[in-house]
Amino acid sequence: MRPSTATRARLGPRLGALLELCPVEGPVADVGSGHGRLAFELARRLPPGQVYATEAKAGPAAELRRLLGGDPTVTILEGQGLTPLRQLGCRGAVLAGMGGRTLVDILEADRDVLAELSWVCLQPMQRVERLVDWMGKQSGWVVRTNSTRERGHFYSGFLLVRQ
């Protein structure tokens, strides 16, 4: 099956900037994938079977399946935060479309899964200072940043790469 037109739609500046930060090395997970556009674009850049898209609940996961149109290159998982990635061998994860506080909560709750990752790409929608404060307290990561504007809003992206 082919992804739906909505999924193939252009990413836009916010997600485009985030994609620029993401290393092209997988397997990788788009955590809280939403409409699946980022997962679809990651799947275009990696070998088949190396992209996971997660949603916390059954309803959003079903909608994600519909939006991706049964695309076999993206595996859809259901579960909270990084938990669905446990023991999948993911090299990286992308978390976007959530507030800084939520991102920190996810990273803290699943520290064991975070420890398995080589890189994490983050883009908070609000409360950026909360995420920046958390990153400042972490050791063993190199941080790269970028930023963009979309529809009058400013977005900061962060790539954390394990040293």
N, C-alpha and C positions, 0 to 999 in steps of 0.2 A: 504494500500500500504506500501511497505517497502522502507526505505531510500536507495538511490543509493550507489553503491560501493564507490564512491568518498567521500560521507558523512560518511560512516562507517570507512573510513581510519583512521589510527592512527593520533592523534592530533599533534604529534611532541613535542619537548621540550618547545617551546615558549607557545603554547596554553595549554600544559599539566601543566606548572608552573602556568599559570593563573587560570586554573581549580582548582588547589590545594588551591588557595587563596579564592575561592568562597565558602561562606557558603552554606550548603545544606538546604536552607529554601527559599521557594517561596511564591507567584509567583515571577518569575525573567524574565528579558528581556536581550537578547543579541542584543545590539544596533549596527547597521551597521554590521549585521551578516555575510555578504559575502557568503562564501561557506556553512555556516550552521553547520560545524562540532562541534563547541562549543555548539550551541543550542541543537544539537542532544545529545551530552554527558550530558548536563544539564538535558535534558528530561529523560534520563536513570536513573537519580538520584532522580527525583522528581515525585510526583503523576501526572497522566495525566492531561493536561489542565493548567499546572502551568508554562509553558515556552512560551515566546513570542520572536520572531526574527523579527527585523526591518530592513528595507532598505529605503533609502530616496526617491527613484524613482521607477517607474513602471517596467522598464527593469530589474534592479537588483532584485526587488522583485519577478518577474516572474522566473528569473534564480534560485533564492533561493527555490521557490516552486518546480522547476524541480529537483534540487539537493537533496532536502529532500524527494522527491518521494511521496508527499502527506501524509507524516507522520502526523497522527492526534494528536500526543502528543505535537506538536509545532504549535502555532498560528502565522502566518506571518502577519505583519502589515506594512503599508507604511506611511512614513512621516519623517520629519527632526528631528534629535536629540532625545531628550527625549519626545517630544510632543506626539507621538503616545501612550505613557504610561499614559497620563493624565487620572486619575480616574479609572485606571484598578486595583488598589490595589496591585501593585507590591511592594514586600519587598526590592528587589534589582535589580541592573542593572550592566551589564558588557559592558565596552567600550574598544575596542582594535583595533589594526590595523590602527590607525590614529596617527597623530603627536600630541605632547603635546599641541601645540597652538590650534589645532582643538578640542581636548578634553576639554580644558578650555572654548573655545567659546561655546560648547554645554552645559556644566554645568552652565555657566553664563546665557545663553539665556533661559534656562528652569529651573530657580531657584525654581519656584513653584512646579514643578514636582520633582526636587531633594529633596525638603523639605518633600515630601511624602515617600521617600525611607529610609529604615533602614541601607542599605549598598550599596556601589558602588565599583566595582572592575575595575581597570584601568591599561592599559598596553600601554604606548605610544611607537610608532615606532621610533620617533626622538624627539628632543627638550624636553627631559625629564626635563631639568631645568625649563622650563616654567610651567609645571605641578607641580613640587616640590615647586616652588615659590607660585603658587596659593594655594596649600594645606597648606602652612605655614601661609597663611592669613585667613584660615577658622577656626572657632571654633565649638566645639561640636562634633568633630569626633576623633576617635582613629584610627591611621594608622598602618597597618601591611604591611611589604614588603617582596618580594622575588626577585630573579633574576635567569636568565639562559642564556645559549649561544645556538644559533642555526645557523648553516651555517656561522660561523665566526662573527656573530653579537651578541651583548650583549643586553638583554632585562630586564627591571625592571618592576615588577608588584607591584601594590599598592591596598590594601583593606582599604577602609574608612568605619568604623562602627560608627553609631551614638551613642553617649553616652546617 
